[in-house]
Amino acid sequence: ADELHEALDRMDGWPENVREMQRNWIGHQEGDAVAFELTTGDSVEIFTTRLDTIHGATFFALSPGHPVAQDLAGEDEAVAEYVHRAEHGDREARSASEASSGDAARDEGLPQTSGVFTGEYAENPATGEEIPVYVADYVLSDIGTGALYAVPAHDERDHAFAREHDIPIRQVVEPAPDAEVDPADVDVERAAYTEDGVLANSGEYDGLTSEEAREAFVDVFDGERRVERSLRDWCISRQRYWGTPIPFVECPDCGYVPVPEEDLPVELPAFVRTTGNPLDAAEEWKQVECPDCGGPAERETDTMDTFVDSSWYFLRYISPGMDDAPFDTEQASDWLPVDQYVGGIEHATMHLIYSRFFTKVLADLGMLEGVREPFENLLTQGMVRKGGTAMSSSTGNVVSPRPFVEKHGADTGRLFMLEAARPEKDFDWTEEGARSAHEFLQGVYALAAEVASGAVGKVDTDADADDRAPIDEYVAREVSATAATATEEFEAFRFNHALQAVRELVSLVRRYRDETTPDPTVVERGVETVTKLLAPVAPHVAEEMWDELGGEGLVAEADWPGADPPASYDIERRLVENTREDVRDIVDVAGIEDPEEVAIAVAPAWKHEVHEFARTSDADNLVGAVMGDERFREHGEAAADFAKDLAAEREALSETLDPAAERAALERAAWLIEREFGADVTVLAAGEAGESAADARPGRPAIRIE
């Protein structure tokens, strides 16, 4: 349990919520164990995180399943009746609820404050007084030791129990002098005070802080400091056919005897239709010789929990043909851990913990070398909802795949679901979303068919990419950038982001086709790239598109599109988007209904140099540092004013292009502004722009609209 818990901090490839679920399931409570002597003669250990309150213990409580409680039930009829109700009440209440309205049956369950006095007492080691021993349902067998000393003044559940059973409440911790609570306002008869503080009514230890008392009392009361876990033993036996047989036989003379290793694995017999466990009825399989004495014996008919098999199945995949061992140690050690595991979050505290446990045990047994965790990366997929609730066949809240596939195709369903949200998120199924996905696939297939027919133009295989017009170069760079972006998003399982990039590329290619005289080579490359990027999500449509385009073989076997983004692409895209937005703002604010000309002026080189100086300099006085540089001082007041502006936004300054690269990027994208506003667009260097260049900044060119 310690290793299972501690290793979670190093499992960076797992979602934090799954790791936190496992931390809570395994448990980690730092506290102290102290023994209480009972009048039964038993010494009962308790585990507590609040040893500072021990002087306030006024009763002792055992869980119904505690061994001492079980012994007392054998001697006292009232205790026996209570233990029976506690252990079987939930089951009986459920049975009653099925035969009645339900509410009355639930009332039959034990209340939170239920308990029974055993007639026995425990000696409080702090005070020497005897305190009554109760069996109480609120004490859980699988938490701590299943026994506790109860301090009603400082624990809410103990307080409720004490009030119900008229047990004294003794305050032994008061608010510290610096606490927000006034000690005079604390009334432990009314409510428990559960915070740390300063000890009172604790004899010679009065005045100690809670932390100091906990440190001291471990030694004073012969206690032990330790970490308590919630994880418990795993019962793997099941009374059913479908599971791994437990390799033991029961011999009347020798008892339980393991099946010899050379006879492993024990295989299941043919299924026998019968009531109860089918293995009990498989007489020929069940009756065997005892491996030790050779006398008649019977196989164990319980099987292992199927979680046992799912705890190591990934290892068997590595060596599926081995018949003399579960898996090949050398190969498994080489292949593990699994690079990527995809599964539901419902497995967080069962299968995924069991798999981790098995891997560590196998490593300790020498069956794995250098491997202690099974899965490097984990993705837990979300659920598809309908109408805001999870789909369920029992409620009819489902979308049947067959009619949907017959109407829209399987590709439509896949595309819609992967576009709707990241795979680990839940999302709602909508007809509008499915229809949008279907229309997109129809449209993109039509685009591929159009390109294949030559309607966009004949591809010139001898054309030189360096001879492209700026418009063509812009689209070509967007194709490369989309391939790079989508590849990165696919690899990070952000399928919705990848597909959004594909949709944007399709939209751009259509505009390029419709609003310009496109280069057929660029259009064809764009559509081929779209086809390849869609193939993992919409394989059927992508294969049809690939066939239309004359691709060799299957697109599933084709090379993935080149995934190197153009140099400085992100900076260019930010520049273009900001410039287009600035043009829109000017048109709106100035009320220009029909702009005829847009002039875009790039900032002069010296401003780019000052901007880069400001972005990378650690000078406290930026203006002084700029004006102290003779490169900038010659620009006088303009340089000082620009430096002041940069100083005010220094933390937000980002990398920009040099003047030539900025002008080239804007020239490539100018057609987008031309088509949007129907205006002529001119991109000017600072020296060509006259006075308007004074307003230009790196990454934010000056704009004049007429």
N, C-alpha and C positions, 0 to 999 in steps of 0.2 A: 504493500500500500504506500509506503514511503516513496519508493522509486516511481510508482505510477503517478503520484501527486507531484513530486518535485520535477519530473521530466516535462510536465506540461509547460513550464516556463520557457523551455527551449524549443517548443514545437511551433515555430513561427508560421509554418505553412497551414496551420489549422485555424479556423475562425475562433475569435476570442469567446464568442458565446458558447461554443461547444466546449472549449477548454474550461470555462467557468462552470458549466454544468457538471463536468467531470470532477472539478475541484470540490464542488459542493457535495457530489455523490460520494466521493472518497472520504471527504471530511478532513478537517484540520483544526482541532481545538487544543490549545495549549492550556494545561491545567495541572491539577495535583490529585493524587490518589491517597486516600486516608482510610484506615480500617476502623470500623465500629464494632464493639463487642455486644452481642445480643444475649438476652437471658435464655435463649435456646441453647447457648453454648457455641453458636456459630460466630465466626469473625467475618464480617461482610465489608468488602471494599467498596468505597464510593469514588467517583471521579467528579471533580468540580472545578469550575473556572473562578469561583468566588470563595476561596478558602478564608478570605478575610472576614466572612460573615459567620463562621462556625459557632461563635459564642451565642448567636441568635437562633440556633437550631432548636425547635420545640417539638418536632416529631420526625420520625424516620419512615420512609416509604419504599416499598418494594413493588416492582412490576409483577403482574399476575404470572408471568412466565419465569420469574426468578426461581432458582432451585430451592431457596429457603421458603418462598411462598408456596411452592408445590408441596414441600414437606409439611408445612403448616396446614395446607388444605387436606392432607391425609389425616390430620388430627382434630380438625375443627370443622363442624358442619357448615357454619356461617361463612367461613373462609372458603371452603370448597365450593359452596353455591356461588359466591361472588366470582371466584376464579373461573368457574364454568361459564357464567354469564359474560365475563370479560373476553374469554377465548372464543366463545361460540355465538355471542349475542349478535354480532354484525351479520353472520351468515343466516341466523334465524330471522333477524329483522328483514333481511332481503327476501327470504322465502315468504314471510308474512306479507310483505309489501306487494308481492306478485299476486297474492290471493285477496288483497284488499285494496283500498284506495291509495295506500302508500304512506300517507302522513301519520296515521295511527301506528302503523308498523314501525316507522322510524322512531317514534316516541319510546319504543320498547328498548332502544339502545341505551347504554350507560351514559349518564350525563358526565360532563367534564370534571365535576367535583365529586364523583362517586368514589367510594372506598369502604374498606371494612377494617375495624380494629382487630388485631390478631390476639390480643391478650398478652402479648410479649412486649419487652422494652429493649431499648438500645442505650448504651452509656455514651453520652457526649464526652469525647476525650478532652474538650476544652473546659467544661464546667464540672464534669463528674456526675451530673444529674442524669437520671433515667428519663428517657423520652419515649412516648408510645410508638409502637411499630404498626403501620397500616399497610395493607395491600391496596394500591391505587392504580386505576386504569390510565391515569395521565402520565405515569412513569412507563417508559417504553423499554422493552427488553433489548432492543438493538441500538440504543443510544447510551453511551457511557457504559456503566456496568449493570444497568437495570435496577440500580438501587441509589437512593440519595438521602442526604440529610436535608430536611426542609426548613427554610428560613422565611416564614410568612411576611416578615417586615421588608424583605428585600428581593422577593421573587413573586411575580404576578400570579402564577399558577399555584404556588404554595399558599399565597395569600387567599385566593378563592377557596382552596381546600380547607384552610384553617377556619375561615368564616363559616363555612358549611358545617364543620364538625366541632365548632366551639373550642378550638385549640388556641392557646395563648400566642400572642404576637409580641415579639421583643425586638426593639430597635437596637442595632449595634453599629450602624454606620450613619453618620450625620453629614450634611453637606460641608465641604471644605470652605475655609474663609473666603476663597476667591470664586466660589461657585455662584452661579446666577440665581440659585434658589436660597431663600431665607430659611435657616433652620426652623424658625418659628412657624413657618408655613407647612412643614412636613408633618403629616398625621398618618402614621403607619396603620392605625386602626381603620382608616378610610381607604387608603391605597398604599401599595408597596412603593418604597423608595429604592429604585434599582440602579442608581448611579454609584460610581466610586465616591469616596469621601474620606472622612476621618473617623476612626473607631471610637465608640462609646459603649458603656456597659460591658466592656471586655476586660475588666480587671486591670492588671498591670500594663496591658497593651493599649489602653485608652490614649488617644492622641496620635497614634501611628496612622499614616495614610494607608489606604487600601492596598496600594502596591507594596509598601514596606511590610505590611502585615502578611501578605501572601508570601513574600520572600522568607519571612521569619518563621511562619507557621509550618512550612514544609518540614523543617527540622524539629520544631517544638513537638509536633504530633506524629513524629516518625513517618512522615509522608514521602511520596515519591513524585518528583516533577516529570511529566511526560506529555507526549502528544497523543491524543485520542482520535481514532479514525472511525468513520461511519461504516466503512466497507466491511462486509461480513462474508462468511464462507458461502460458497455457491453449491447448492444441492442440484446435481446434474441428472439424477435419475427421473425417468418418466414412465408411466404405465401405458405405453402405446407402442404401436408397431413401427411407425416411421421414425427411426432414429438409429444411431450406431449401437449395436449390441454391447453390453457391458461384459468384458471378457473374463468372467468368473463362472465357476460351477460350484454347486453346493453338494457336498458329500456328507452322508450321515455320520461317517467316521472321522473324516478329516476336516469337516467344516467348509468354509469358503476357500477355494483354491483357484489361483489365477490360471488362465489358459496359457500353455507354453508358447513362447515367442514364435516357434516355428509353425504354430497353428494359427497365427494371426494373419490377416484380420478375420474375425468371426463374421460371416456373412448372414444376412437375413434370409429366412426361408421364404417360400412362396406365400403370398398373403392368404390367410385363412379367414373367411367371412364368419364371424361369430360375435356374440355379445362379449363385452369386456375386452381384455388384452388379447389380441390374436396370437401372440407368442405363447401364451399359456395353453392354447389349443393345438399348437404345432408339436405334437408329441414326438414325432420322428426326429425333429430338430432338437427338442428339449432334452430327450433322454440320451445321455452320454456316459462315457467311462471317466472316473476320477483320474486326473493326471498323476496323482500321487500314489494311490493304492490300487487303481485299476477296477475298483468296485463301481456299482451303479451310482450315478449322480445326475443332477439336473442343472441345465444351464440357467443362469440368471435371466429372467424374462423381462426385467426392466431394461429400457434403452436409455441412451444418453440424450439429454436436451439437444435439440438440433442446433442451438447456439454453439455447441462444442465443435460441430463441423464447420460452421461459418467462421469460427475463430482462426482457422488455418487453411481454408480452401485455396487462398491465393498462393500458398506454397506448393500445393499439389499441381497447380497449373504449370509450374516450372518442370515437373517431372511426371507427366500424365501416364507414361508407359511403365514406370517402375512397379514391380510386383514383389520386391523383397524389402522395401522400406517406404515410409510415407513420402519422402522427397529426397533429392540429392543435396546433401549439405553444402558441397562446394558451389554448386550452381545457385542454390537459394541464397547463400551468403553473398554471392557476387551480384545477384539481381536485386535483392532487397536493399533499402525499403522501396515499396511501391511508389512510383513517382506521383501519381495522381489517383485519388480515390473519390468517387462520387456516390453519395448515398444520402438518405433522409436523416433529418436531425432527430427523428424518433429513435435512432440507434445510438445516440450520444452516450447514454449511461448503461447500455447493455452490450450489444455486439462490438462497439468500438472499444470499450474497456476490456471486454473478453479477449479481443484480438491482440491488444497491447499486452495483456497478461500472458497469453499463450506465447507470444514472441519472446518475452523475457524468460519464461520458463524453459523454452526450447534452447535459448542461448545458454542458460545456466546448465542445461543437460549436455551441452557441447554439440547440439544438433544444428546450431547456427553460430557463425563466427563473425564477431565485429558488428552485429546487428542487434539492437534492443528495441527498436520501434518499427512497426509494420508499414506505416503510411507516411510518406514525406509531406504530401499536401492533401488537404481535404476540402471538398466542396459539398455543401449540403443544399440540395435543390429545394425550392419553394413549392407551393401547391397552386393549382389552377382552381379558382373559385368561380361560382356562378351566383349572381345576385348578392355578392358580398359574403357568401358562406361556402365552406369547402364542399366540393362535389361528393355526393353520396348516393349509391344505388338504392339504399334502403329508403331514402326520402324522395327519390325520383329527380333529385337536383343534379342532373348529369347532361352532358352533350354526348350523344352516341357517335362513336367514330365512323361507323360504316356509312350511314347516310351522308355525313359531312364529306368523307373522302370521295364518295360517289359523285357528289355535287361539285365540290371545290378542288379535290385532289389532296393527297397527303402533304405535298409540299406547302400548300397554303396553310395547313394547320401548324406545321413546323415553323414556317416563317413568322406567322402571327405570334406564336408563343415565345419565340426567341427574341422578337422585336419588342414584346410588351414590357419586359422587365429583365433585370439581371437574373440569372438562373437561381440564385439563392433567395429571391424575393417571391412572395405570393402575388398573384395578380388575378383580375377578374376577366373571365371570358366574355367577349362582346361580339355580337354579330357585325357591328360596324368595323371592328378591328379585323375580323376574319375577311370581310368583304374588301377592305383596303388592301390586305395582303394578296388576295386573289386578283384584284385589279392591277396591282403592281406587277405581279408575275406575268399576267397577260400582256401588259404594256411592254415589259422588258423583252419578252419573247418576240413581240412584233418589231421592236427595234432591231433585234438581231437578224430577223428575217429580212428587214429592209436593207440593212448593211450587206447581207449576203447576196441580195438581188442586184446590187450595184447601184441602187437608187441614190445613194449618197455620193457616188463617184467611184472611179476606178483607182485602186491602190497603186501607187507608183513605188515599186520595190527599189528603184535606183535613186529615189529622192534623198537629199542630204538633210539631216535634221537641222544643221546649222543654217539652212536657207529658209526656215519657217518664219512666217509672219509672227509678230508679237501675240496675236490672238491665238494662233495655233500652239505657240510655245506655252502660253498660259494653261490651256486645256491639257497639254501633254504633261506639264508639271503636276496638275491636279490629279491626273490618272496615277502617276507615280506616287504622289503623296497619299492618295486613297489606299493604294495597295499596301503601303507601309503602315498607315494608321489601322486599317482593318486587320492586318496581320497581328499587330501588337494587341489589339482589342480581343481578337479571337484567342490568342494565347493566354490572355488574362481572364478568359471566360466572360468578358463583357460583350456578349454576342449582340445585345441591343445597340451598343455603341458602334460596333463593326457594321451592322446592317444599316444604321443611320448614315454612316459614311458612304455606303454603297448607294443608298437612295439619293443622296446629294450628288454623287457622281453621275447617276443616270439622269437626274434633272439637268445637270450642267451639260452633259453630252447632247441632250435634246435641244437645249437653248442654242448650243453651238451649231447644231445641225440646222435649226430653224431660223436663226437670226444672223448668221454669217455665211460666208462661202467657205465651208469647212475643208480641211485637209483630210481626205478619205483615210489616210494612214493613221491619223490621230483618232478618228472616230472608230475605226476598226479595232485599234489597240484598246480604246476605252471600253468597247463592248466585250472584247475578249477578257479584259480584266474583270469586268462585272460578272461575266459567266463563271470564271474561276472562283471568284470570291463568294458567289452564291452556291457553288457546288456542295459545300458541306451542309448547307441548310435546306436547299431545294434541289436535290440531286437529279430528280427526273426532268424538271424544266431545264436545268443547266446542261444536261446531256443532249436534250433536243436543240438547245441554242448552239452548243458546240458542234453538233452535226450540221446545223444550218450554216455555220461559219466555215465549214470545211475542215474542222480540226481533225487531227490524226488520232485514231483510237478513241479512248474514253477521256472525258475531261477529268474524271477521277484519277487518271494515271498521268495527266499532263503536269508539267512543271508549274509550281505555284508562282504567281506573278512576282516579279522583282520587288523586293520590299525595302529598298533604300530610298528614304525621302530625299527630295532635292535639298541641296545645301541651303541653310537658313530659311527653310520653308515656313516654319512657325512664325518667324519674325515677319516674313513677307505676308502671310495670311492676315496677321494682326494689322499690319499696315494697310492692306487693301480693305479689310472690313471697317476699320476706323475711318478711312477716307470716304468710303461709300456712305457711311452713317453721317459724317460731317456734311457731305453734299446734300443729303436728305434734310438735315436740320436747317441748313441755310435756305433751301428752297421753301421749307415750311414757314420758318420765322419771317423771312423776307416776303413771303406771299408771291413768289415767282411762279406764275401759272404755266408758262411755256418757255423754259430756258432754251436758249439757242447755242450758247457756248459756255463750256466749263474749262477754265484754265487752272491747272494744278502746278504749283511751284514748289520744288524741293528746296530745303534749307541749304544755305552755303556750307562749304566744307568746314569753316572755322567753328560753326555752331555744333557740327557733328563731333569735332575734336573736343570742345568744351563739355558736351554732353557725356562723352566717354570718360573724360577726366573726372567729372563729377561723380559718375557711376562707380568708378574704381578707386577714387582717392579716399584716404582716411583723414584728410585734413579737417580740423575742427572748424576753422574759418574758411569756408569754401570760397567766398567772394574774394577774400584776401589772397588765397592761393591762386585763384584764376588770374587776378590782376597782377600778381607777382610773376606771372609767366609771360615772357616777352612775346610769345606767339599770339597771345590773346589780348595783351595790353594795347596793341595797335588798333584794336577795334573799339577802344575807348568806352564811352558810356553804354553802348549797345552790349558790349561784353559784360559789363558790370550788372546791367539790368537782367541779362539772360542768366548770369550766375546766381543772382538773387532768386529768380524764379525756380531754378534747379535746386537751390538750397532748401526751399520751402517744401519741395516734394521729393527730397533726396532718397528716402526709403523706398519710394515706388518707382524709381527710375529702372527701366529695363533696357536690354541690349537692342540696338538699332542697326540698320544697314548703313554702309557708306553712301555718299550722295549718288554715285553712279549706279550702284546696285538698287537703291531706292527708286531712282528714276526708271530703271529697266523694269522693275516689278510693277510699277504703276502703269507703264506703257503696255505691259502684257495684259493688265486687267482693265484698261481704259474702255474696252468694248462693252463691259458690263454696265458701266455708267452711261455710255452712249445709248445702249438699247433700253435702259430703264427710263431715261429722261428724253430720248430722242434728240440729244444735243451733241454737237461736236466737242470732243474732249482733246485737250492739248496738255501734254506733260512737259514742263519747262525746267531747265537747270536754273539755279539761282541767278546766274549772270544774264539769263534771257528774260527774267521775269520782272526786272525793274524794281520799283518800290515795294511791290507786293511780297517780294522775297523776305522782307524784314519781318513779316508775320509768320514765316515758316519755321518749324522746329523739326528736329530729327524725329521721324516716325509720325509727324503731324504736319503735312505740307500745307502751305497757304492755298486758299481756294478762292477764285474769282468767278462769279456766274453772271452772265448777261442774257 
